Each structure stands twice: as structure tokens, then as C-alpha cells.
Amino acid sequence: MDSLAQADDPNLRLSLIRGFELRSGSFAVPMAFSAQRLMAFVALQDGVVRRSHASGMLWANVTEQRASSSLRSALWRTPSPGGRPLIQASSTHLRLSPAVKVDFRETVSLAVSVLDHEDGLGGTDDLRDQLRQLGHDLLPDWYEDWVLVERERYRQLRLHALEAVCHRLTDLGRYALALDAGLAAVACEPLRESAQREVIRVHLAEGNTAEALRQYRSYAHLLSKELGARPSASLHRLLSEASSGDVAGRISDAEVTGEGVEVSHGRAGVRVVNPDPEGVAHRGRTPASAADRAG
């Protein structure tokens, strides 16, 4: 029996994170790409959407009449599992059926909850699942303008949520999950200093100064290579304030990065030397030499 014959199962679930997929229970529901585009667009809207807006966004390079015709065709191609339309349509508006659960909406709700409430963290198993969801992109293989806008909005939201989760779990002493959250944020945007800071903070809280310095060195090297910039003065201070004399034999006393940032070991512990006392990020240009600054 094919999947649509089994589609009277009330568990309809639309996945937009990591890629498009509609499932009815354990069965994948096949769908034409034009219908996928329409369903994804409607699912990303907050409530109802005007038909004219949907057709104009999805078929922007054709006449209004042709766009309206394409919208009607996409609606006709959208499956109706168990006789229930996935998109509720009137003469003027469209709306995703309330029977369809959307992973994107759930994950956005989770991220907002984490950012708005101190107690927005679940149990360990739930939290691992939540972190997995927050670690992936929206429709990663789609490149239309309306997708790119929504993807960037979602990316910023999940970055802030992952950093908040990492920070909160670090304060609670749940270091393994905190590191998962922080590294997920770093994987999403390796050049983002606030994400790197949270990972370094986890390592320092756990007493792993060597790991913190290794993370810093990797970030500083990447930042120099990609942007010709240096980590901020506040990130230097975070490491400078870490007292960990026991790592002296495990970390090179030479460069932490290729930009003259050095680690020295003494009785006071580990000290990060910043040759740029003003903490200036030299973006897009060669950092000034000591002679230049003196002049």
C-alpha cells in the first residue's frame, strides 16, 4: 500500500530544517516541487498570507496573471492526505492546515522561550534533541531570495539561543551539554566572537585552560586569515584572568596566533600578551607595526 493510502494518520509533520520533507506517521508523502515551494512559503508565514503576496513572491519574474495561474497549479498539486487539504485556501488568502506540525515553528518557539525565560531548559534528553534542532539550517539547499531572508533571520535567532543555552548551562555546571551548545554556535558561524567566547568560558569553568587556549588560538588564526583582524581586548582579558600554572608544560610558550599574541607562564599563572593595547581589530588591512605606531 502506498504512502498516500496510509495518510489518514493524524500525525502530519512538515520538516523544513535540514531539508523539506512531509510525513504522515512513518510514511513520507511525495510532493511536486512547485507544491513544496508553496507549502514551505505558507508554513514560514505567521498565520494567513494573501494569495497575491504568495504568488508575487514565488513567481516574481512573470506577469501577475501567470503567477496566479502558477499558484492555482501548485495548490492543485498539493496532496490532501485522508481527504484533508494541507493548505486551506479561500479566494483571497492561504493558510497551512492546523493539523500539520512544523519543526521550524517548534524550534523558533523553543529559541524564543530560551531567550525569554531563565527556566527555558528541559531535561538532559530533551535538551540534546533541542540542541540538535538548533544546530541546523533552514532549507539549506534552497537559494531563492525569500528563503535566504528567512534563513538569515532564523540563523541569528538560533545563534543567540545557542549562546544563551551555553552560558546558562555553564553557570549550572552542566559542562558537556554547555560545550555541545557552544560548539554548535561556533559551527554555525566560526567568526562570531560571542560564540567562541562561550566555548572558551566553558573550558575555563571546567578548569581546562589548555583547551581554552587551544580554542582561542584556533579562532585568532581564523580571524587573522579571513579578516586580517584580531580577537577583542575583552577576549584577551578573559584568558588573562585565568590562573592555571599547571598547563605550562603542555602549551607552547611561543605564539598562540600568527599575529604576535603570546602566552607567558609565571607565578601568577597564564598570561595572554596583547601587542595591541587598544584592542583594535584591524579589519581588511595589515596591522600597523610597532614602528608605525611609534611614528
N, C-alpha and C positions, 0 to 999 in steps of 0.2 A: 504494500500500500504506500502511495507516495506521501510526501510531507504535507501537502495541502489537504489530503484526505484526513490527516491526523490533526489538522489545525483548529479543531474545535476545543482544544485545550485552552483554558483561560489564561495560561501563563504566557503572554506575549511580551517579548523583551527585545528592544532595539539597542544594539551596541553601536556607538559612534566613536568611542575611544579605542585606539589601535586599529580601527577599520570598521567598515559598515557590515553589519550582519543583523538580520531579523530572525528570531527563533520563536517557535510555538512549542512550548515544552522543550523536549530534547531534539526537536526537528528544525533544521534550517529551512526557512521559507525562501524559495527562489524569487528573484525580482529583476525586472529590466532596469538598466542603468538610469534611464530617464525617470523611472519611478523612485529609484534610490535617491536621486538628487532632490526630487520634490519632497520625499519623506524626511530626508535629513534636514532640508531647509526649514520645513514646518516644525520639526522636533526641536530645532535650535531657537525657535521663537518663544517668547514668553506669552503663552496663551494663543489667541487667534491672530491671523495675519490676513490682510486683504489680498484677494486674488490678483489684483492689478500689481501689487507690490511683489508678490511671489513670481509672477510671470516676467515682470520687468527685471528682477534680479537674476533669475535663472536663464532667461533668453534675452540678454541685454543687447545683442547685436542684430536683432531682427525687428521688423515692424511690430507695433502693438497688436495688430490683428494676428500676425503669425505667432507671436508669443502667447496670446490667449489660446490659439489652436494647439500649440505645443503643451500648454498646461492641461487642457482637456484630455489630450492624448496620454499624458503622464498619469493623470487621475484614472483613466480607463485601464492603464497597465498596472496600477497598484493592486495587489492581491486583496481579497476580502476573506480572510480565514474564518471558517464557520459562518460565512454569510455576513460578517461584521466588517464594515469599511474601516481601513486603518486610518484614513484621513476623512474627517467629516467635512463636507463641502456644502455651502449654500451658494446662492447666485453671486454673493459679494465676498464671502470670507472662507478661510480654511482653518482647520484645527485638527491636531493629532488626537486620535481616539484616546480617551482616558484609560482604556483597557491596556494600552501599550506602555510598558515601563521602559524608561530611557536611562541608560547608565550615565550619560553625560549630565542629565539633570540631577541624578542622585549624587554624583561626585561634586558638582558645583554646590549643592546643598551641604554636603559634608565639609567642603572647604570653607564656606561661609560660617558654618557652625563652629569650626575650629578657630577661626579668626575672631568670632564674636563672643565666645564663651570660654571661660577658663576650664570648664569641665567637659569640653568637646571631644575628649579622647575615650575610646571604647576599651574593651579588654584586649589582651595580647593578640588573640587570634583575629578578632575583628580589626584591630589596628593594622596587622600585617596586610590584610586584604585591602584596607583603605589606602595604605601606602602604595600598594601595587597599582591601584587605580590612579592615584595622584601622580604616579611616576611616568605616565604615558600620554602621548599627544592625541589631540582630536583629529580624526580623519587624516592621518599622516600622509597618505598618498594622493590626496586631493589638492589641487592647486588653483582653484577658482578664487576670485577676489573675495567673495562673500565667506568662503571657508577660511581664507587667510586671516581675515579680520576677527572672526570668532575664535580661531585657533590662538591668535596672539592674546586676546582677552583672557582666554582660558589658561594659557601658559603663565601669564602674570599672576592670576589668581592662585594657581596650584603652586607656583614658586613661593609665594607668601605663606600659603598654608603649610607647605613642607618645612619651611624655615621656622614657622611658629611651633609646629609639632616637634621639631628637633630641639628647639630651645626649651620647650616645656618638659619634654622627656629627660633632657639633660638635668634640669633642676630637680626632677623626681628620682634621679639616679638610675633610670632605665636606659643605660648607655647603648646596648646593642640595637634597640629599636630607634633610639635617637640617631645613631650613626646611619641606619638604613634611610631615615628621612632626610638627613643632611646630604648623604651621597646621592640620593635621588634628585635633590635640588641641584647639586653640582653637575650631575649628568645632563640635566635639562639645560643648564646654562653654565658652562665651566668658567666663563669670565666674570661671573657675578660674585662680587666680593662678599656680600652678605651671606650667600650660601657657603662659600669657603670658610667664612668666619665661624659659622655654626659647627661645621665639621671639626675645625681646629679646637673650638671650645669643648666639644665632646671629648676629644683626645686629652685635653688638659685636665678636664674634670675627672677623667678616669686615671690620671697620673701618667699618661703615655706621652710625655713631652717629645720623645723621639718621633712618634707618629705625627704629632702636631707640627714639628719642624719639617718633616718629610712632606706633609700636605702643603705647608707654606712654600717650601722650595719648589714644588711642582707648579703651584699656582703662580708664583712670581716668575718662573721661567716662561710659562704660557703667556702671561700678561706682557712680558717684555717682547716675546717673539711676535705676538699677534698685534699689539697696540703700541709697542715702544713705551710702555708705561710701567709704573711700579705700584706695589701694594700701598695702601694708605698708611699714614702715620699711626692711626688708631690700631691697625692690624699689627704693626710693629710693636706697639705698646702692649698689646695682648700677649704676645710671645715674650717680650722683655720682662714682664711681670711674673712669668712662670719660673719658679725656683725648682731646678731639677739637676743637681750636680751629678746624679748617678748616670747620666747619659753621656758623659764626656768621652768615654771610650768607644761609643757606638756611633757618633756623628762626627763627620769631618769638621775640623776647625777652620777649614777654608770657606769657600763661598756656599751660601745657601742658594743663591741665584747667580746668574751671569751679570747682574747689574751692580756688583760691589756690595751686596748685602752680606755681612759676615756674621758668624756665630762665634762668640768667645766664651770660654768656660773659666770661671773663677770661684772664689769662695762664696760669692753671692748667688751662684747658680749659673743659669744660661742667660746670656745677654745677646740680643739682636742689635747689631750696629747699623743704623740707618745713615748712609752718607748724605742723604738729602734731608737736613734737619727740618725743613719746612714741610716735608711730606708732599712735595709737589709731584703730581702724576704727569710725566712728560708724554702726553698722548700725541702720536703721529709725528714725533721728531726725536732726534738724537739727544739724550740727556746732556745738559751742559757739563763740561769738565770743571775740575776744581779751579783751573787757571781762568776759565771763562767767568766763573762766579766771583773770583777774586777781582777780576777786572771790572 
